[in-house]
Amino acid sequence: MECFATTRHDRPRTNQLKPAVVRRRPGHEFDERTVTHVRTKLDGHRADVAFEADARRPGQTVTLTKWLAYHYGAEDAADLADRAGVTLYRARDIGYATALADHERAVTQFWQRSEVVWEGAPAAQQALHFSLFSILQASLRSEGHGVPAKGLTGTGYEGHYFWDTEAYVLPFLTHTSPNVARSLLMHRIRMLPAARRRASEVGCAGALFPWRTINGEEASAYYAAGTAQYHIDADIAYALDQYVKVTGDADLLFRHGVELLVETARMWAGLGFFSQRHGGRFVIHKVTGPDEYTTVVDNNLFTNLMAAENLTLAADAVDRVRVQSPT
């Protein structure tokens, strides 16, 4: 993934200077008659770049344009730094005005397809706009990754990915940014091998997706609030089904989705059992539902209903594949 951004800092113009002589350093552009680069300091955690404005010219306009590029991936630090450098030079070649216009166009398009109007409640509208903006920041360039629990608003949860994405974020994205929703679903689908291993570790059939993760492995050390939340499997299955119904993306269903639905259904079939004490009904014991403060209970309503939905979706998907994609 790559992205770049620019910021520009201007003091109000009160008198004119001669045409600027722009000096370029990596990531910065400035008029060397009014701004002097003092130092650049790098260490393992941060970078400090210091500039000094000429105080002998009161009222002058001082402009500093700072270019930022961000890359992530499996490459080593040197390769990522080289890629970021290429992105910076490419962005600077198109110029500040063009980069800004591209950014404004992308944000405008987001609001055109995502705006929700709450009439008569300005405070609620503002809160809703902030929430939508947070989704924009956290998800629209998440290629190959999930949405961390706090988005980009803080370091809480250490960037881990929870079931909240499938339950709360994906429905919105499915209707407004389906390409992003598909990317997030593919992120879960690529975790399927790890989910199979996790199911085996805890004595389950099929696949068991983690409650808290980044790479597909369970990152929670507390069983009661973590692994016992088996409903994550059904949450993912539900989000997948909603995406396919809304977008008509049968390719995702046939190539990847059916396998995920079947493997999660196998987990439920093995976890629950038919209880004679309950009149032969299918029951699921010792689970934690969405209420993480009341842990390890029998027949949690949310979990049971979602498990039933997961089993039904898997059966329907297998029937659909047999009819529409028999090969």
Secondary structure, DSSP 8 states (H G I E B T S, - for coil): -EEEEEEEEE----S--SS--EEEETTEEEETTTEEEEEEEE-SS-EEEEEEE-TTSTT---EEEEEEEEE-SSS-HHHHHHHHHHHHHHHHHH-HHHHHHHHHHHHHHHHHHH----TT-HHHHHHHHHHHHHHHHHHTT-TTS---TTTTS-SGGGG-B-THIIIIIHHHHHHH-HHHHHHHHHHHHTTHHHHHHHHHHTT-SS----SSBSSSS-----TTTTTT-THHHHHHHHHHHHHHHHH--HHHIIIIIHHHHHHHHHHHHHH-EEEGGGTTEEE--SB--S-TTS-SBSS-HHHHHHHHHHHHHHHHHHHHHHHH---
